[in-house]
């Protein structure tokens, strides 16, 4: 493909567009700029306050969760310690004075813990009554008999 000189266009006169010079800033434009600056400052301050309060809430909640975990661990340790030793009551033939011994579940050793009032040791206040073996055995027998009768019905 050949280019003929007639097909080439001669550059024409260049048109230069003159731009108007910016007018000097007036009092109104300075007031608008100040308002925009104050508004931007307020927005930035609010965002910063929001971020700081979010961090404070997160920090407080994480500390509360850590304290709760520590309390749960302490409660588990206390429960475990309470389950290591357990009292055993030996009921007397007559009277209301029981012999309490403590068993160590880790070593299976019994140690004496002294005499206690049976009603207080059990934690059930009962009216004064005679603690005789016959009455106790009768109560146990009646319990088993009532269960046996209930199953037959």
C-alpha positions as CSV (number, residue, x, y, z in Angstrom):
1,X,0.0,0.0,0.0
2,X,1.5,3.2,-1.0
3,X,0.8,6.6,0.5
4,X,0.3,9.4,-2.0
5,X,1.2,12.9,-1.0
6,X,-2.3,14.0,-1.7
7,X,-3.7,11.6,1.0
8,X,-1.6,13.2,3.7
9,X,-3.3,16.0,5.4
10,X,-1.4,19.0,6.2
11,X,-1.7,20.0,9.8
12,X,-4.0,23.0,10.1
13,X,-3.6,25.9,12.4
14,X,-3.6,24.8,16.0
15,X,-6.3,26.2,18.1
16,X,-5.1,27.2,21.6
17,X,-7.9,27.5,24.2
18,X,-7.0,30.0,26.8
19,X,-8.0,29.0,30.3
20,X,-9.3,31.5,32.6
21,X,-7.1,32.1,35.6
22,X,-8.6,30.9,38.9
23,X,-10.0,33.6,40.9
24,X,-8.4,34.3,44.2
25,X,-10.1,32.6,47.1
26,X,-12.8,34.7,48.6
27,X,-14.1,34.8,52.1
28,X,-16.9,32.5,51.2
29,X,-14.6,29.8,49.9
30,X,-12.5,30.0,53.1
31,X,-15.6,29.6,55.2
32,X,-16.7,26.5,53.2
33,X,-13.2,25.0,53.5
34,X,-13.3,25.6,57.3
35,X,-16.7,23.9,57.6
36,X,-15.5,20.9,55.6
37,X,-12.4,20.7,57.7
38,X,-14.4,20.8,60.9
39,X,-16.8,18.2,59.6
40,X,-14.0,15.9,58.6
41,X,-12.3,16.4,62.0
42,X,-15.6,15.5,63.8
43,X,-16.0,12.4,61.6
44,X,-12.4,11.3,62.3
45,X,-12.8,11.9,66.1
46,X,-16.1,9.9,66.1
47,X,-14.5,7.0,64.3
48,X,-11.5,7.0,66.6
49,X,-13.8,7.1,69.6
50,X,-15.9,4.2,68.2
51,X,-12.8,2.1,67.6
52,X,-11.4,2.8,71.1
53,X,-14.7,2.0,72.8
54,X,-15.0,-1.2,70.7
55,X,-11.5,-2.2,71.9
56,X,-12.4,-1.4,75.5
57,X,-15.5,-3.6,75.3
58,X,-13.6,-6.4,73.7
59,X,-10.9,-6.2,76.3
60,X,-13.4,-6.2,79.2
61,X,-15.3,-9.2,77.8
62,X,-12.1,-11.2,77.3
63,X,-11.0,-10.4,80.9
64,X,-14.4,-11.5,82.1
65,X,-14.2,-14.7,80.2
66,X,-10.8,-15.4,81.6
67,X,-12.0,-14.7,85.1
68,X,-15.0,-17.1,84.5
69,X,-12.6,-19.8,83.3
70,X,-10.4,-19.3,86.3
71,X,-13.5,-19.6,88.6
72,X,-14.6,-22.8,86.8
73,X,-11.2,-24.3,87.2
74,X,-11.1,-23.3,90.9
75,X,-14.6,-24.8,91.4
76,X,-13.5,-28.0,89.8
77,X,-10.4,-28.2,92.0
78,X,-12.5,-27.6,95.1
79,X,-15.0,-30.3,94.1
80,X,-12.2,-32.7,93.3
81,X,-10.7,-31.9,96.8
82,X,-14.0,-32.4,98.4
83,X,-14.5,-35.8,96.7
84,X,-11.1,-37.0,97.8
85,X,-12.3,-37.3,101.4
86,X,-15.7,-38.4,102.6
87,X,-17.2,-38.9,106.0
88,X,-18.6,-42.3,107.0
89,X,-21.1,-42.4,109.9
90,X,-21.4,-45.4,112.1
91,X,-24.8,-45.5,113.8
92,X,-24.9,-46.6,117.5
93,X,-27.1,-49.4,118.9
94,X,-28.8,-46.9,121.2
95,X,-28.9,-43.1,121.4
96,X,-28.3,-40.4,118.9
97,X,-24.5,-40.1,119.0
98,X,-22.8,-41.4,115.8
99,X,-19.1,-42.1,115.3
100,X,-17.8,-40.3,112.3
101,X,-14.8,-41.5,110.4
102,X,-13.3,-39.9,107.3
103,X,-12.2,-42.0,104.3
104,X,-9.4,-40.9,102.0
105,X,-10.4,-42.1,98.5
106,X,-6.9,-41.8,97.2
107,X,-5.3,-44.2,99.9
108,X,-8.5,-45.9,101.1
109,X,-7.5,-45.2,104.7
110,X,-10.0,-44.3,107.5
111,X,-9.2,-41.8,110.2
112,X,-11.3,-41.0,113.2
113,X,-13.2,-37.7,113.2
114,X,-14.9,-38.0,116.6
115,X,-18.4,-38.3,117.9
116,X,-21.2,-36.3,116.4
117,X,-25.0,-36.0,116.9
118,X,-26.6,-38.2,114.2
119,X,-29.4,-35.7,113.3
120,X,-26.9,-32.9,112.8
121,X,-24.4,-35.0,110.8
122,X,-27.1,-36.1,108.4
123,X,-28.6,-32.6,108.2
124,X,-32.2,-33.7,108.7
125,X,-33.7,-32.3,111.9
126,X,-36.1,-34.8,113.4
127,X,-38.3,-34.7,116.4
128,X,-37.0,-36.4,119.5
129,X,-37.5,-40.1,119.3
130,X,-35.9,-43.2,120.6
131,X,-33.2,-44.6,118.4
132,X,-33.5,-48.3,118.8
133,X,-32.3,-50.9,116.5
134,X,-35.8,-52.5,116.3
135,X,-37.4,-49.2,115.1
136,X,-34.7,-48.8,112.4
137,X,-34.9,-52.3,111.2
138,X,-38.7,-51.9,111.1
139,X,-38.5,-48.8,109.0
140,X,-36.1,-50.5,106.6
141,X,-38.4,-53.6,106.4
142,X,-41.5,-51.4,105.8
143,X,-39.7,-49.6,102.9
144,X,-38.8,-52.8,101.2
145,X,-42.3,-54.3,101.8
146,X,-44.0,-51.2,100.3
147,X,-41.8,-51.4,97.2
148,X,-42.5,-55.1,96.8
149,X,-46.3,-54.5,97.1
150,X,-46.1,-51.6,94.6
151,X,-44.4,-53.8,92.0
152,X,-47.0,-56.5,92.3
153,X,-49.9,-54.1,91.6
